[in-house]
Amino acid sequence: MGQKVHPIGFRIGITEPWRSRWYAGKKDFGALLVEDQRIRRFIKKEYHSAAVPRIDIERTRERVTVIIHTARPGLLIGRRGAQVDKLNDELGKLCNKPVAIRTVEISKPELSAQLVAESMAEQLMRRASFRRALKKSAQLTMQAGALGVKMTVAGRLGGAEIARTEKIAMGSVPLNTLSAWVDYGFAQARTPQGVIGIKTWVHRGKFTDFQDDQQQQRGTAS
């Protein structure tokens, strides 16, 4: 019918966990939701080089637990944990509550749709050829073990006068199969000619094949 469904939102509560895991009454819900967004924006902005595709937040009455998925945990933790202590203090000021930080290392960043999209954005901002960048990113993702990848770039590609859309697809990406682990990422490349949007879908296999890995990741602490 023409409508597009967010692949992660489609699977939330079925095979994908919620990104914010807490309960609040009607009075406090909106303020806490805004606070979660501030935390995510702050970490993405200040620690962009740490390659952070996902941030989960858990809350209790006493503290806020921030679970940061990162491809470069060394940059996030710093020497002898100095960077984590600094981040703890900064987030504590944002929340007015004690904050606990846990890190989850991403062993294969080529399989993270968000990191693939952000990598594409960086290449386009460095004025790389969009066709070459699309093909190279898709090939690297497939070589890393993905069963399928689909990428879309839209905007004034190559500095053209009229905006257009280019796509590439390799393997299979079953968007309507709930048991399939389809990761989704979106990034923007801000070029002198205008903003270029990048969407990425990565099919990693069935959720049941990765259940042990996911449980292990959730229990990993910094």
Backbone as CSV, one residue per row, in Angstrom:
resi,resn,N_x,N_y,N_z,CA_x,CA_y,CA_z,C_x,C_y,C_z
1,MET,0.812,-1.211,0.000,0.000,0.000,0.000,0.853,1.272,0.000
2,GLY,2.179,1.108,0.001,3.021,2.285,-0.093,3.604,2.743,1.233
3,GLN,3.028,2.311,2.371,3.565,2.732,3.656,4.825,1.927,3.990
4,LYS,5.749,2.580,4.668,6.976,1.899,5.081,6.997,1.807,6.605
5,VAL,7.373,0.650,7.116,7.414,0.418,8.558,8.875,0.355,9.007
6,HIS,9.190,1.021,10.111,10.535,0.983,10.676,10.847,-0.459,11.096
7,PRO,11.909,-1.079,10.570,12.189,-2.503,10.858,12.379,-2.798,12.345
8,ILE,12.975,-1.866,13.093,13.186,-2.103,14.522,11.875,-1.910,15.282
9,GLY,11.130,-0.844,14.965,9.840,-0.606,15.604,8.861,-1.748,15.346
10,PHE,8.956,-2.360,14.175,8.094,-3.478,13.791,8.331,-4.696,14.688
11,ARG,9.575,-4.840,15.188,9.953,-6.012,15.968,10.050,-5.745,17.471
12,ILE,9.887,-4.479,17.880,9.989,-4.128,19.307,8.941,-4.895,20.115
13,GLY,9.395,-5.502,21.203,8.491,-6.247,22.077,8.248,-7.668,21.613
14,ILE,8.737,-8.012,20.423,8.569,-9.379,19.910,9.930,-10.078,19.896
15,THR,10.848,-9.542,19.115,12.208,-10.089,19.093,13.240,-9.040,19.478
16,GLU,12.893,-7.767,19.373,13.811,-6.678,19.735,13.437,-6.116,21.103
17,PRO,14.419,-5.836,21.964,14.103,-5.231,23.276,13.841,-3.737,23.141
18,TRP,13.116,-3.170,24.103,12.899,-1.730,24.143,14.220,-1.027,24.421
19,ARG,14.411,0.150,23.819,15.657,0.906,24.024,15.637,1.671,25.351
20,SER,14.454,2.025,25.841,14.315,2.619,27.172,13.465,1.670,28.000
21,ARG,14.020,1.195,29.123,13.325,0.187,29.932,13.095,0.742,31.340
22,TRP,11.925,1.350,31.534,11.545,1.890,32.834,10.049,2.155,32.838
23,TYR,9.529,2.387,34.039,8.102,2.696,34.187,7.964,4.030,34.922
24,ALA,7.005,4.858,34.476,6.734,6.130,35.153,5.256,6.452,35.034
25,GLY,4.749,7.203,35.971,3.355,7.638,35.930,3.150,8.712,34.876
26,LYS,1.913,9.064,34.667,1.566,10.042,33.627,2.232,11.396,33.883
27,LYS,2.388,11.738,35.146,2.947,13.040,35.519,4.419,13.171,35.108
28,ASP,5.203,12.094,35.267,6.653,12.159,35.034,7.084,11.599,33.683
29,PHE,6.194,10.926,32.987,6.589,10.187,31.787,7.237,11.095,30.728
30,GLY,6.592,12.215,30.426,7.092,13.104,29.373,8.475,13.652,29.684
31,ALA,8.681,14.086,30.948,9.979,14.657,31.346,11.091,13.620,31.242
32,LEU,10.809,12.367,31.634,11.822,11.314,31.565,12.137,10.944,30.119
33,LEU,11.116,10.991,29.267,11.320,10.694,27.847,12.255,11.733,27.215
34,VAL,12.033,13.002,27.544,12.895,14.086,27.044,14.314,13.931,27.589
35,GLU,14.412,13.515,28.846,15.723,13.308,29.470,16.498,12.203,28.763
36,ASP,15.805,11.107,28.414,16.435,10.025,27.659,17.005,10.544,26.343
37,GLN,16.228,11.376,25.654,16.668,11.920,24.372,17.894,12.818,24.546
38,ARG,17.915,13.595,25.623,19.073,14.464,25.899,20.334,13.626,26.145
39,ILE,20.173,12.539,26.892,21.312,11.654,27.179,21.875,11.098,25.882
40,ARG,20.985,10.609,25.011,21.432,10.013,23.746,22.118,11.053,22.852
41,ARG,21.528,12.234,22.753,22.123,13.277,21.908,23.486,13.712,22.440
42,PHE,23.597,13.820,23.754,24.856,14.244,24.357,25.964,13.237,24.061
43,ILE,25.683,11.946,24.277,26.703,10.911,24.053,27.088,10.844,22.574
44,LYS,26.089,10.899,21.679,26.372,10.833,20.240,27.230,12.020,19.787
45,LYS,26.970,13.195,20.375,27.705,14.396,19.963,29.122,14.405,20.534
46,GLU,29.245,14.144,21.836,30.547,14.250,22.497,31.463,13.056,22.223
47,TYR,30.873,11.878,21.926,31.679,10.672,21.739,31.404,10.046,20.369
48,HIS,31.291,10.905,19.370,31.004,10.439,18.005,32.101,9.505,17.497
49,SER,33.348,9.790,17.867,34.476,8.987,17.373,34.496,7.578,17.968
50,ALA,33.706,7.337,19.035,33.676,6.011,19.658,32.774,5.035,18.907
51,ALA,32.133,5.488,17.809,31.256,4.642,16.982,30.160,4.002,17.838
52,VAL,29.182,4.835,18.234,28.085,4.397,19.113,26.793,4.310,18.297
53,PRO,26.331,3.101,17.952,25.098,2.983,17.171,23.829,2.931,18.009
54,ARG,23.983,2.562,19.302,22.776,2.325,20.103,23.041,2.604,21.582
55,ILE,22.064,3.223,22.244,22.171,3.531,23.676,20.881,3.090,24.355
56,ASP,20.990,2.156,25.290,19.835,1.692,26.063,19.848,2.363,27.433
57,ILE,18.651,2.641,27.954,18.545,3.320,29.252,17.583,2.564,30.156
58,GLU,18.053,2.246,31.357,17.218,1.600,32.373,17.158,2.514,33.593
59,ARG,16.021,2.571,34.253,15.845,3.464,35.400,15.243,2.731,36.591
60,THR,15.697,3.118,37.772,15.030,2.749,39.020,14.794,4.065,39.775
61,ARG,14.236,3.988,40.965,14.010,5.208,41.745,15.330,5.894,42.103
62,GLU,16.378,5.074,42.331,17.636,5.609,42.851,18.623,6.019,41.763
63,ARG,18.656,5.282,40.636,19.712,5.553,39.670,19.269,5.327,38.227
64,VAL,20.109,5.829,37.316,19.899,5.646,35.881,21.060,4.807,35.344
65,THR,20.761,3.729,34.635,21.788,2.895,34.028,21.791,3.135,32.518
66,VAL,22.935,3.551,31.999,23.074,3.834,30.568,23.956,2.744,29.953
67,ILE,23.394,1.987,29.017,24.112,0.892,28.362,24.512,1.363,26.961
68,ILE,25.820,1.543,26.753,26.321,2.104,25.499,26.930,1.002,24.655
69,HIS,26.383,0.805,23.474,26.952,-0.146,22.507,27.976,0.617,21.670
70,THR,29.211,0.139,21.634,30.271,0.860,20.945,31.242,-0.081,20.240
71,ALA,31.734,0.355,19.097,32.729,-0.425,18.357,34.141,-0.109,18.838
72,ARG,34.300,1.016,19.589,35.610,1.416,20.093,35.514,1.721,21.589
73,PRO,35.407,0.683,22.412,35.233,0.905,23.853,36.410,1.620,24.502
74,GLY,37.607,1.476,23.926,38.792,2.136,24.482,38.650,3.646,24.497
75,LEU,38.063,4.211,23.427,37.864,5.658,23.357,36.835,6.124,24.375
76,LEU,35.865,5.264,24.651,34.792,5.625,25.584,35.249,5.500,27.035
77,ILE,36.024,4.456,27.315,36.460,4.197,28.689,37.640,5.093,29.060
78,GLY,38.571,5.280,28.114,39.745,6.113,28.379,40.789,5.381,29.208
79,ARG,41.908,6.055,29.436,42.989,5.437,30.204,42.589,5.321,31.669
80,ARG,42.634,4.088,32.175,42.267,3.768,33.569,40.854,4.230,33.920
81,GLY,39.979,4.257,32.917,38.570,4.594,33.155,38.308,6.064,33.390
82,ALA,39.277,6.920,33.051,39.119,8.360,33.313,37.974,8.957,32.507
83,GLN,37.835,8.489,31.265,36.797,9.045,30.402,35.403,8.661,30.901
84,VAL,35.271,7.439,31.414,33.982,6.987,31.948,33.592,7.803,33.175
85,ASP,34.574,8.095,34.028,34.291,8.912,35.222,33.807,10.303,34.822
86,LYS,34.445,10.868,33.799,34.036,12.192,33.314,32.612,12.146,32.752
87,LEU,32.327,11.081,31.960,30.994,10.918,31.385,29.946,10.723,32.482
88,ASN,30.312,9.966,33.524,29.422,9.756,34.671,29.009,11.084,35.299
89,ASP,29.989,11.947,35.501,29.713,13.256,36.119,28.808,14.110,35.226
90,GLU,29.099,14.101,33.905,28.320,14.921,32.974,26.877,14.452,32.890
91,LEU,26.691,13.122,32.843,25.326,12.583,32.774,24.596,12.769,34.106
92,GLY,25.344,12.713,35.215,24.741,12.947,36.520,24.148,14.350,36.623
93,LYS,24.838,15.331,36.017,24.319,16.707,36.002,23.062,16.810,35.137
94,LEU,23.029,16.044,34.039,21.844,16.047,33.165,20.632,15.451,33.859
95,CYS,20.859,14.376,34.638,19.746,13.618,35.231,19.422,14.040,36.663
96,ASN,20.381,14.683,37.350,20.233,14.980,38.783,20.034,13.702,39.594
97,LYS,20.709,12.636,39.138,20.627,11.330,39.806,21.959,10.606,39.600
98,PRO,22.309,9.641,40.450,23.500,8.833,40.190,23.336,8.044,38.883
99,VAL,24.398,7.977,38.093,24.359,7.299,36.796,25.387,6.170,36.786
100,ALA,24.971,5.000,36.323,25.879,3.866,36.123,26.014,3.633,34.620
101,ILE,27.241,3.470,34.157,27.488,3.280,32.724,28.000,1.872,32.480
102,ARG,27.379,1.207,31.521,27.847,-0.108,31.079,28.141,-0.031,29.592
103,THR,29.176,-0.709,29.153,29.523,-0.705,27.736,29.389,-2.108,27.161
104,VAL,28.914,-2.170,25.931,28.810,-3.426,25.193,29.621,-3.262,23.916
105,GLU,30.628,-4.101,23.754,31.503,-3.972,22.581,30.877,-4.629,21.357
106,ILE,30.919,-3.928,20.237,30.437,-4.466,18.964,31.643,-5.044,18.232
107,SER,31.678,-6.366,18.128,32.854,-7.022,17.545,32.936,-6.852,16.033
108,LYS,31.760,-6.734,15.370,31.745,-6.571,13.906,30.947,-5.323,13.527
109,PRO,31.605,-4.162,13.490,30.887,-2.922,13.150,30.308,-2.921,11.741
110,GLU,30.851,-3.787,10.851,30.331,-3.857,9.474,28.915,-4.415,9.431
111,LEU,28.479,-5.093,10.539,27.138,-5.676,10.578,26.147,-4.775,11.310
112,SER,26.611,-3.643,11.803,25.721,-2.674,12.463,25.230,-1.683,11.411
113,ALA,23.925,-1.697,11.135,23.365,-0.846,10.079,23.611,0.632,10.349
114,GLN,23.524,1.042,11.618,23.729,2.453,11.968,25.169,2.874,11.694
115,LEU,26.131,2.019,12.053,27.536,2.356,11.831,27.880,2.359,10.337
116,VAL,27.253,1.469,9.579,27.463,1.448,8.119,26.940,2.745,7.507
117,ALA,25.752,3.185,7.960,25.167,4.432,7.445,26.035,5.640,7.811
118,GLU,26.542,5.673,9.053,27.392,6.789,9.474,28.722,6.793,8.727
119,SER,29.253,5.613,8.446,30.488,5.519,7.656,30.264,6.058,6.239
120,MET,29.118,5.711,5.668,28.763,6.233,4.345,28.658,7.752,4.375
121,ALA,28.050,8.303,5.416,27.885,9.751,5.550,29.243,10.450,5.597
122,GLU,30.182,9.864,6.346,31.523,10.450,6.444,32.228,10.445,5.088
123,GLN,32.059,9.349,4.332,32.677,9.278,3.004,32.104,10.336,2.062
124,LEU,30.783,10.526,2.110,30.147,11.520,1.238,30.562,12.942,1.631
125,MET,30.750,13.187,2.924,31.190,14.516,3.368,32.636,14.785,2.965
126,ARG,33.401,13.699,2.738,34.771,13.866,2.230,34.811,13.891,0.704
127,ARG,33.626,14.041,0.106,33.451,14.175,-1.344,33.845,12.911,-2.119
128,ALA,33.628,11.742,-1.511,33.858,10.480,-2.219,32.718,10.236,-3.206
129,SER,32.963,9.436,-4.225,31.927,9.086,-5.196,30.842,8.258,-4.505
130,PHE,29.590,8.667,-4.626,28.515,7.967,-3.904,28.337,6.546,-4.414
131,ARG,28.535,6.321,-5.718,28.382,4.966,-6.275,29.472,4.038,-5.727
132,ARG,30.688,4.525,-5.697,31.795,3.721,-5.183,31.604,3.443,-3.689
133,ALA,31.183,4.468,-2.949,30.966,4.305,-1.505,29.841,3.306,-1.227
134,LEU,28.758,3.373,-1.997,27.638,2.436,-1.844,28.101,1.001,-2.063
135,LYS,28.802,0.783,-3.176,29.232,-0.578,-3.539,30.224,-1.133,-2.527
136,LYS,31.185,-0.293,-2.123,32.205,-0.747,-1.173,31.589,-1.091,0.177
137,SER,30.681,-0.235,0.685,30.042,-0.476,1.986,29.219,-1.762,1.964
138,ALA,28.462,-1.973,0.880,27.634,-3.181,0.758,28.508,-4.434,0.697
139,GLN,29.609,-4.371,-0.039,30.501,-5.530,-0.154,31.157,-5.867,1.184
140,LEU,31.607,-4.844,1.919,32.225,-5.078,3.228,31.236,-5.718,4.205
141,THR,29.974,-5.288,4.147,28.939,-5.849,5.028,28.684,-7.318,4.694
142,MET,28.614,-7.639,3.411,28.396,-9.030,2.996,29.598,-9.904,3.372
143,GLN,30.811,-9.369,3.216,32.011,-10.133,3.570,32.098,-10.393,5.077
144,ALA,31.493,-9.500,5.883,31.515,-9.663,7.341,30.565,-10.761,7.819
145,GLY,29.702,-11.270,6.913,28.809,-12.372,7.274,27.334,-12.079,7.196
146,ALA,26.948,-10.936,6.655,25.525,-10.619,6.513,24.889,-11.493,5.443
147,LEU,23.607,-11.814,5.623,22.879,-12.590,4.609,22.299,-11.684,3.528
148,GLY,22.210,-10.406,3.826,21.682,-9.466,2.846,21.871,-8.037,3.321
149,VAL,21.961,-7.109,2.375,22.092,-5.693,2.716,21.386,-4.863,1.656
150,LYS,20.741,-3.800,2.117,20.084,-2.859,1.202,20.434,-1.452,1.655
151,MET,20.848,-0.602,0.713,21.232,0.761,1.053,20.590,1.744,0.090
152,THR,20.190,2.899,0.635,19.566,3.951,-0.171,20.203,5.286,0.181
153,VAL,20.575,6.055,-0.848,21.044,7.426,-0.628,20.144,8.361,-1.437
154,ALA,19.778,9.483,-0.845,18.859,10.414,-1.511,19.284,11.847,-1.251
155,GLY,19.242,12.654,-2.301,19.609,14.064,-2.176,20.292,14.538,-3.453
156,ARG,21.009,15.630,-3.364,21.737,16.165,-4.524,23.052,15.407,-4.674
157,LEU,22.938,14.195,-5.203,24.088,13.303,-5.324,25.079,13.836,-6.359
158,GLY,26.352,13.887,-5.958,27.380,14.371,-6.869,27.237,15.846,-7.210
159,GLY,26.482,16.580,-6.363,26.297,18.005,-6.620,25.304,18.318,-7.721
160,ALA,24.461,17.346,-8.085,23.489,17.536,-9.174,22.461,18.601,-8.799
161,GLU,21.890,19.245,-9.825,20.890,20.302,-9.592,19.611,19.742,-8.986
162,ILE,19.222,18.531,-9.460,17.966,17.926,-9.010,18.267,16.727,-8.109
163,ALA,17.596,16.670,-6.966,17.788,15.559,-6.031,17.249,14.269,-6.623
164,ARG,17.915,13.165,-6.309,17.449,11.859,-6.788,17.822,10.789,-5.758
165,THR,17.374,9.575,-6.015,17.626,8.458,-5.099,18.384,7.347,-5.813
166,GLU,19.397,6.820,-5.154,20.154,5.677,-5.676,20.086,4.548,-4.659
167,LYS,19.974,3.317,-5.155,19.852,2.156,-4.269,20.831,1.069,-4.675
168,ILE,21.160,0.217,-3.699,21.934,-0.991,-3.970,21.410,-2.090,-3.049
169,ALA,21.344,-3.301,-3.547,20.863,-4.436,-2.743,21.687,-5.675,-3.063
170,MET,22.058,-6.401,-2.024,22.784,-7.668,-2.181,22.172,-8.691,-1.233
171,GLY,22.060,-9.927,-1.666,21.484,-10.968,-0.827,20.001,-10.747,-0.598
172,SER,19.473,-11.282,0.522,18.038,-11.163,0.822,17.828,-10.343,2.090
173,VAL,16.826,-9.470,2.060,16.460,-8.658,3.224,14.955,-8.819,3.455
174,PRO,14.534,-9.845,4.233,13.096,-10.116,4.437,12.475,-9.179,5.478
175,LEU,11.994,-8.034,5.046,11.489,-7.011,5.973,10.229,-7.453,6.711
176,ASN,9.430,-8.342,6.127,8.165,-8.747,6.742,8.286,-9.987,7.614
177,THR,9.492,-10.572,7.718,9.682,-11.772,8.524,10.119,-11.373,9.927
178,LEU,9.228,-11.563,10.901,9.514,-11.117,12.264,10.671,-11.877,12.900
179,SER,10.878,-13.114,12.504,11.956,-13.895,13.101,13.320,-13.539,12.523
180,ALA,13.343,-12.737,11.460,14.611,-12.346,10.847,15.196,-11.140,11.567
181,TRP,16.491,-11.186,11.826,17.172,-10.059,12.471,17.573,-9.068,11.391
182,VAL,16.724,-8.075,11.169,17.004,-7.024,10.186,17.321,-5.740,10.943
183,ASP,18.573,-5.331,10.887,19.007,-4.109,11.565,18.814,-2.923,10.622
184,TYR,18.477,-1.772,11.189,18.211,-0.582,10.366,19.006,0.605,10.890
185,GLY,19.540,1.403,9.980,20.289,2.586,10.376,20.007,3.756,9.452
186,PHE,20.069,4.961,10.015,19.854,6.178,9.222,20.883,7.232,9.620
187,ALA,21.451,7.904,8.628,22.417,8.977,8.888,22.258,10.054,7.823
188,GLN,22.784,11.231,8.126,22.730,12.347,7.186,24.132,12.856,6.904
189,ALA,24.410,13.105,5.623,25.681,13.704,5.219,25.404,15.159,4.847
190,ARG,25.989,16.094,5.586,25.778,17.521,5.316,26.874,18.011,4.386
191,THR,26.542,18.137,3.114,27.492,18.570,2.088,27.214,20.026,1.707
192,PRO,28.164,20.687,1.027,27.927,22.084,0.596,26.697,22.231,-0.309
193,GLN,26.348,21.167,-1.043,25.193,21.224,-1.945,23.869,20.964,-1.233
194,GLY,23.926,20.395,-0.036,22.699,20.082,0.697,22.852,18.802,1.502
195,VAL,21.781,18.407,2.165,21.808,17.212,3.019,21.485,15.976,2.193
196,ILE,22.289,14.918,2.379,22.042,13.628,1.725,21.655,12.625,2.809
197,GLY,20.514,11.981,2.647,20.044,10.979,3.607,20.490,9.586,3.217
198,ILE,20.931,8.803,4.208,21.398,7.434,3.960,20.603,6.473,4.830
199,LYS,19.981,5.479,4.221,19.257,4.442,4.954,19.926,3.094,4.673
200,THR,20.040,2.275,5.719,20.711,0.984,5.588,19.908,-0.105,6.289
201,TRP,19.727,-1.220,5.607,19.105,-2.419,6.186,20.119,-3.559,6.108
202,VAL,20.341,-4.258,7.204,21.283,-5.387,7.216,20.572,-6.615,7.774
203,HIS,20.531,-7.678,6.978,19.922,-8.945,7.407,21.023,-9.845,7.958
204,ARG,20.953,-10.130,9.268,22.016,-10.894,9.923,21.682,-12.368,10.114
205,GLY,20.428,-12.749,9.922,20.018,-14.133,10.120,18.783,-14.199,10.998
206,LYS,18.524,-15.363,11.612,17.375,-15.517,12.499,17.736,-15.118,13.923
207,PHE,16.768,-14.531,14.647,16.997,-14.101,16.021,17.390,-15.271,16.916
208,THR,16.811,-16.433,16.665,17.092,-17.593,17.519,18.561,-18.004,17.443
209,ASP,19.230,-17.712,16.337,20.648,-18.066,16.191,21.556,-17.164,17.009
210,PHE,21.029,-16.009,17.471,21.861,-15.031,18.169,21.390,-14.763,19.596
211,GLN,20.476,-15.587,20.119,19.915,-15.332,21.446,20.976,-15.345,22.542
212,ASP,21.911,-16.312,22.478,22.961,-16.400,23.499,23.862,-15.177,23.461
213,ASP,24.202,-14.725,22.239,25.056,-13.541,22.101,24.376,-12.305,22.672
214,GLN,23.052,-12.176,22.431,22.323,-11.002,22.909,22.256,-10.984,24.434
215,GLN,22.007,-12.145,25.045,21.943,-12.215,26.506,23.300,-11.897,27.124
216,GLN,24.375,-12.367,26.481,25.723,-12.098,26.964,26.030,-10.601,26.869
217,GLN,25.591,-9.968,25.767,25.825,-8.538,25.581,25.128,-7.715,26.648
218,ARG,23.875,-8.078,26.970,23.136,-7.309,27.972,23.773,-7.403,29.355
219,GLY,24.497,-8.498,29.599,25.119,-8.660,30.913,26.533,-8.128,31.010
220,THR,27.104,-7.596,29.903,28.468,-7.107,29.903,28.552,-5.753,30.559
221,ALA,29.425,-5.588,31.523,29.587,-4.292,32.206,30.970,-3.740,31.951
222,SER,31.073,-2.392,32.019,32.378,-1.745,31.819,33.226,-1.872,33.085
